[in-house]
Amino acid sequence: MESEFQTNGHKKNHLLQIRLDIEQKKRLEALATASGFKSVSDYVRVNLLNPSIEQKLNTILNLLQDTKKKTGEKEKNANRNSKKI
């Protein structure tokens, strides 16, 4: 069984500190508790490191749009080069 400070056999021994105002801290604590997490750290870790389906779909959409732009540019260049010949 893994300890509270291990995930997938990796120790969680690196510390990240952030500064919040009191309202932000209370909100994070409330969100963590309402979501069933034992700690704010667990809540933040899951929400920051595991993108939501919306974030994943946006990433895919952006990659497709970039690919479409690059493909369009290559086709324009190919057409220009064929007209020169």
Sequence and secondary structure as in RCSB ss.txt:
>XXXX:A:sequence
MESEFQTNGHKKNHLLQIRLDIEQKKRLEALATASGFKSVSDYVRVNLLNPSIEQKLNTILNLLQDTKKKTGEKE
KNANRNSKKI
>XXXX:A:secstr
   TTEETTEE          HHHHHHHHHHHHHTT SSHHHHHHHHHHS  HHHHHHHHHHHHHHHHHHHHHHH
HHHHHHHHH 
